Amino acid sequence: MNRDPRGEVCWGTGATYGGRAHVVLMSGATGLCGQPVDTRYRDRPTARPVCPDCAIAYVAAVFPTEATAPDLRHEVRLRA
C-alpha cells in the first residue's frame, strides 16, 4: 500500500549524489530513493536537479496505479 506523501515531504541533499535534490519524508532521514540526506530544505534547491528515483517514487505514491478510472481511457492511434 502506497501512502500519499503530499504535505509530508521536504527536500534534502547529501554527500551521496550531492548534486541532486531528494524528496524526503518529514519523519525520515533518507530520500524516497533510499539515499541518506544531511541537509533538509522546505523549498527545492533550484540549482540541483531532482533525483529521478525520488521523483518516480513520489509520483507512484501520489498517483497509485489502483486509482484508474475505466471511463477516462484515451485512445491513441499511430500513423505509419
C-alpha positions as CSV (number, residue, x, y, z in Angstrom):
1,M,0.0,0.0,0.0
2,N,1.4,3.4,-1.1
3,R,0.9,6.4,1.2
4,D,0.2,9.8,-0.3
5,P,3.2,11.9,0.8
6,R,1.7,15.3,-0.2
7,G,2.2,17.7,2.6
8,E,4.6,15.2,4.4
9,V,7.7,15.9,2.3
10,C,10.6,18.3,2.2
11,W,13.8,18.4,0.1
12,G,17.2,17.2,1.1
13,T,20.7,16.9,-0.1
14,G,23.6,14.6,1.0
15,A,27.1,13.6,0.2
16,T,25.9,10.7,-1.9
17,Y,24.5,12.1,-5.1
18,G,25.2,15.6,-3.7
19,G,24.3,17.2,-7.0
20,R,20.7,16.1,-6.7
21,A,17.7,17.3,-4.7
22,H,16.0,14.4,-3.0
23,V,12.4,14.2,-1.8
24,V,12.4,13.3,1.9
25,L,9.5,12.4,4.2
26,M,9.4,14.7,7.2
27,S,9.9,11.8,9.6
28,G,12.7,10.2,7.6
29,A,16.5,10.7,7.2
30,T,16.6,9.3,3.7
31,G,15.2,10.3,0.3
32,L,12.4,8.3,-1.2
33,C,15.2,6.7,-3.3
34,G,16.8,5.4,-0.2
35,Q,19.9,7.7,-0.3
36,P,20.8,9.4,3.1
37,V,20.4,13.2,3.3
38,D,22.4,15.5,5.5
39,T,20.6,18.8,5.0
40,R,16.8,19.5,4.6
41,Y,15.0,22.3,2.9
42,R,11.4,23.3,2.8
43,D,11.7,24.6,-0.8
44,R,13.5,22.7,-3.5
45,P,17.2,23.8,-4.0
46,T,16.8,25.1,-7.6
47,A,20.4,24.7,-8.5
48,R,20.1,20.9,-8.2
49,P,18.2,18.6,-10.5
50,V,15.6,16.4,-8.8
51,C,16.7,12.8,-8.2
52,P,14.9,10.7,-10.8
53,D,14.4,7.8,-8.4
54,C,12.7,10.1,-5.8
55,A,10.5,11.6,-8.5
56,I,9.3,8.2,-9.6
57,A,8.6,7.0,-6.0
58,Y,6.7,10.3,-5.3
59,V,4.6,10.1,-8.4
60,A,3.8,6.4,-7.7
61,A,2.7,7.3,-4.2
62,V,0.6,10.3,-5.2
63,F,-1.0,8.6,-8.3
64,P,-1.2,4.9,-7.5
65,T,-2.0,2.5,-10.3
66,E,-5.0,1.2,-8.5
67,A,-6.8,4.5,-9.0
68,T,-7.5,4.1,-12.6
69,A,-10.9,5.1,-13.9
70,P,-12.2,2.9,-16.8
71,D,-14.3,5.8,-18.2
72,L,-11.3,8.1,-18.6
73,R,-9.4,6.0,-21.1
74,H,-7.6,7.7,-24.0
75,E,-7.3,6.1,-27.4
76,V,-4.0,6.6,-29.2
77,R,-3.6,5.9,-32.9
78,L,-0.3,5.9,-34.6
79,R,0.1,6.6,-38.3
80,A,2.8,4.9,-40.3
